[in-house]
């Protein structure tokens, strides 16, 4: 029988101290995982809309007139079948050798079915992913409906990475928006040209210590004994047939394969891969995976802010398009972008948004409160809503995953609202561009 998180709370807290964690923040993460076990999937976690839409009213006289948006694609299939087959084929072989217990056979069958779901669909958006973007679009419309019904601004320009999942996300978002504002006119682009600034990746290689840190964390946090005895009739002999993987790596990759199940649950009767782990084991695997994602995407001490250059490219596009949209005679109501986690997360870290201000050590990320399931789930989004008054004084509110947010290094004008001239100048300082005089 699986133990509950509550029954092992004290034990886990002591362990987290021994391996360098911070038990208070770790407890908070466990509480969030208890509330919604889908959060165990980290970067593959499906989008959670805010429980309540909180809007600080704009100052008197200011009305919304322009939107700048970046959305990560919605829930998808694994980007490659290998995410499943690298472990399912090994279990197939172990089954033919007679090493699988009844639970091991069930796990093998479930992974085989998960692999079949991916045939011809790897990397594509799922039904759930489409609904996520439709929902984000409709809530945005409900938030600022007048923005999309202006007499002099009816143009929407949408660009996408060439990835099918991003194009599908764009389609779902804009179709939902057109249902609410049918008078809008859309210009849509997709291709490598746009990927160059939406999510080109980093030219700086990942720190050499990344794999070593992941391996050491798996050793410190995950005891594979129960799992191996549950899945295999002869754990020792089975471990000799894991191909390129060490025991803990093999277990981690099965957990990783199962992360995608929630994304497919509106399309198939998906298996519950997580049922083959105890809650302690899932927490250990989640913690290591979260730390790895922290190092991939955020400004850790080890990776030397390797994605800052990507964030710069996105920010330059935001400023340049805003300048064109705000110019006299422009009819643009919205600039929409649809890309990837590496592009959006790098923008947040480059701007040093709330929670991204100070780099931490990779292994401490989860304990410091960096939870990938909330930082960068499927469908993550940045929305900058521009307002102006009769004097054409422009202010901006920034929304991160539909929640008001500020940049700690720049004091807002009022509430969460920034003067655009101040925000633009701050962006220029980050980019080493003199936006004050343009």
N, C-alpha and C positions, 0 to 999 in steps of 0.2 A: 504493500500500500504506500502511495506517495505521501511524504511528509508535507505539512503546510509550511509556508514561510514563517508563520507565527511561532511554530514549535521549534524552529531552528534559529530564531532571531538572535539570541544571545550568542550561540555558537558562531554564527556568521560574522557577528560584530567583532568577536575576538579574533577570528581568522583574518578579517580585513585589517586589523591592527598589525598582525604579524607580517602581512605581506605589503604593508605600506599604504593601506587604504585609510579612509576617513569615515568612521562608522555612522556619523549622523547623516551625511549626504548619501551614503550607501543605503541607509535605512529608507530615505526618501525615495530612492530609485526602486527599491523592493516594493514599496507601497504602490508606486505607479504601475509596476509590472503586475502586482496582484489585482489592481483595479481593471486592467485590460491586458491579458496575456499576449495579445497580438503585438504588443510593444516589444516583446522579446525579439522581434524580427528586425529591429534597428533600421538600417537603410532601406529595407524592404517593407517597412511598416506602412500600411495604407493610411491615407490622410484622415486626420481627425479634425473636423471643423470646430471652431470655438463653441463652447456650450452656450455662451451668450455673446451677442454682438455688442461690444462696448464702444460707443462713439462719443468722444469729447466734442461738444458742439463747436463749430467754427465761430470765430469772433463775429460780432454783428457786421453785416454788410458784405461778408465774403461768401462767394458761391463757387462750387466746384466747376471746373471747365476743361481740365486735361488730366489724363491718366498715363503714367509710365509703369509698365508691368513686366515682371519676369516670373515665369512659372516653370518649375520642374515638371517633366511628364508625370502622368498619373501612374497608378498601379499597373504593373506589367508582368510578363513572363520573365524568367531568368534570361539574361542577354545571350546565353549560350547553353545548349543542352548539356554541355560538359559539367555545368554546375550540379547536375543530377547524376549523369552517367559515370562520372569519375568515381562515385561510390557505389552506384547501383550495379555496375558491371562487376565490381569486386565481390559484392554480396551474391551475385549470380554465380560466380566461380566458387565461392565458399559453399553455396548451396549444393552445387554439383559434387563437391568433395565431401559432403555430409557433415559440415561443421555448424550448420545453423540449428538453433533451438526453434521451438514453435514461435517464440517472439521474433527471433531472427528472420524466420521465413515470412512472417507478417510484415516486418520492416522491409524486407526485400521486395515483396509484392507491391507495397505502397510506393516505394521509390520507382519501381518499374512503371507503375501507372502514372506517376508524376512525370516521368520521362516521356511517356506517350503523349501526354497533354501538350508537351512542348514541340512535338513534331510539326514543322512548318509554321510555328508561332514564336519561336525564340526571339526575345527582344520587343515583341509587339505589345500594344496596350491591351488590357483586359476590359471586360465590361465594367468592373469596379473602377478602373482608371478613368474611363469615359465619364462615368457618373460623378467622379470627384471633380473634374473640371467643369462639368455642367453646374454643379452645386456652387463652386467658387464663383463662377460667372454670375449666377443668379443672385447670390448674396451681395456681390459687388454692385450689381444693378440696384438692388433694394437699398443699399447703403447710400448711393449717390445717383438716384434716377435722373435728376436734372442734367447731369453731365452728359447723358446719352440722348438728350432731347433738345439740343441747342440749334437755333436757326442757322447759325453761321459756322458750326463745327459738326460735320457729319462724316468725316473721314476716319477710318480705323485702319492702321497699318500693322500687320501681323507678320512676324518672321519666325522661322523655325530652323532648328538643326535638321540635317537630312535624315535623321533617324525616324523610322516610321512611327514609333511611339510618341515622338514629339509632334509630328504632323497630325497624328490622330488626336492628341491633346488639344492642339490649336483648333482642329475642326469641332471638337465637342464644346470648347469654350466659346468660340465665335457663333456657333449655331444656337447655343443657349442665349447668347447676348442678342442675336438677331431676332429671336422670338419675343424679346421684351422691347427691342428698339428696331423695328423692321426698316426704318428710314435710313439707317446707317449704311455707308458704302465701305466695302472691305477691299483692301489690296493685300494679297497674301504671297509670301515668298518662303522658299525653303532651299537649303543647299549648303555646301561646304563653305561658301563665302560667308555665311552667317555664323557657322560653327566657329570660325576663326576668332570671333569675339564673344560668342555665347558660352563656349566651353572648350577652348583649345587644349586644355590640360597644361601641365607645367613642363618647362624645359629643364627644371632642376630635378635630378633623380631623387627618389625617396631615400631617406637616410638609411645607411647600411645596417643600422642597429634595429630596424623595424622588425624583421623576422626573428631576430634573437630575442627581442623583448616579448613578442607574441609567444614564442616557444617557452620562455621562462615563466610567463604568466599562466600558460596552460598547465605547466608542471606544478606551479604553486597552488593553483585553484581547482584543478580537475583531477579527481581520483577515478581512474577508468575501471577499477576492479569490478564494481557492481554491474556496469554496463557490459563488459566483456563476458561476464558469467551469465548475464541475462540473454545475450544474443548468440553466444557460441557454445557448442558442446565441449570444445577443448580450446579455451582462450589462448593458450600458449601457441599451439599449432596454428590456430587461425591467424594470430598476429604475424606469423611468418609468411602469410599469403596476402598481405595488404598492399602489395606492389610498392609504389614510391612513398607510401605514407607511414609515419610513425603512428602508434596506437591513438594518441591524443589528437593528432592531426586528422586521422580518419573519422573520429567521433565528431570533431569540430565541423568537418565538411558535410557530414550527415545533418547536423543541426543547421548549417548554412543552406543546404538544399531545401530543408523544410521551411525556411523563412518565407519562401515565396507562396506558400499554400494559401494564405489569407488573400493574396492578390487575385487568385483564381476562383474564389469560392462562389462567385455568381455565375460562373461558366461550367463548373464541374462539381461532382461530389468528391471533393478533395480529401485526401487522407490527412490525419493528424499525426505528423511525424513527431511532434513534441511529446506525444503520449508515451514515447519510449524512453523518456528521461524523467528523473525526479526533479522536483522544483529546485533543489540545491544544485543539481547538475546544470539545469537550464540557467540558473543565475550565474554560475561560473562561466558558462559558455557566452552568455550575454555580455558579461563584464569584459571578457577578452575581446570579443567582437566590437564592442563599443569603443574600447581603447584603440583598436586598430583603425576604426573609422575616424576617431578623433585625430589621429596622426595623419590619415589620408587627406582630410578636408580642412581641419582647423589650424590655428597658428600655434602648434606645439613647439616646445623648446628644441626637440630633436629634428623637426623637419624644416626649421628656419623659414617659416612662412612661405613655403614653396609655391603656394597658389596665389600669392599676392599679384603676380603679373597677370594672371587670368582675371582677377577681380578688377584690375586697372582697365583691362579691355572692355569689360562690361560697363564700368562706370563712365568711360569716355563716350560710349554709345548712348548712355542715358542722358548725359549733359548735352551732347551734340543734337540729339533728337528733340530734347526739350527746348533748346534754343530755336530750332526750326519751327516747332509747334507754337512757341510763344511769339514768334515774329508776326508783325502786322500782316493781315491777309491770310494767315494760315487757317485751313479748315480742319486740321487734325484734332480729333477729340481724344484719341488713345493710340499709344504705341505699345503693342503687345509682343512679348518675346517668349519662346518656348524652347527650353533647353534641358540641362542636366544638373545633377547634384554638384558636380565639380565647378560649374559656372556660378551657380547661385550661392553655394556655401563660401566660395572664394570671395564673392562680392561682400558677403556679410563680414567675413574676417578682415578683408582689406579696409572696410569702413569702421572696423572695431565696434560693431554693434553691441548692444547689451549682451553680456555673456561671452563676448569674443575679444574683450579688451586686453587681457593679460595672458600671454602664453603659459601653458603648464606642461609638465612632463607627461608624455604619452600614457604611461601606466597609471597616472593619477586622474586621467580625464573623467571617467565615470564617477569617481569619488568626489571630484570637484564640482559635479553637477552637470557635466556635459553628457546629455543623453541623446544619442543619434535619433531615437524614435521621435523626439520632439524637435530637435534641431533641423533634421533633414528627412522627413518622411516623404513618401511618394506624394506628388502634387504640391510640394512646398512652393511658396510664392512670396514675392516682394511686390507691393503696390505703393506707388507714390502718387498721391492725389493732390493736384494743384488747385488752389482757390484764388480768386481775385475779387477786388472790390471795384467800385465805380472809378476810382483813381488809378486803376490798373496796378495796384500794389499786390504782389503775388506772395502767397504763403503755401507751404507744403506740409502734408502729414504723411508719415511713413508707416506702412503696415507690414508686419512680418507674419506670415501665415494668418492673415486677417486680424491681427492684433496690433494695436498702437505700440510703437516702439520709438526710442530716441537713440541718438549717438552720444554716449556719455562725454566724449571730449568736446562736444559742441552744445552749448546751452540753447534750448528752444526759446522762441520768442514768447509764446503763450501756450501753456499746456504742452501737448505734443507737437504743436505747430512751429515750423521754422519759417523765417523770412527766406524766400528763394535766393535773394542776393547773398545772404549769409551762408546758406547751405551750398550754393554754387561756388562761392569763394573757398569754403572749406574743402569741397571736392577738388578745387584747383590746387590747393596746398598739398593734398594727398598725391595728386598727379604731377606736381611740379609744373603746373600750367597757370598762367596769370589770367584767371577768369574775371578778376575784378575790373579790368579795363576793357573787356570785350563787350 
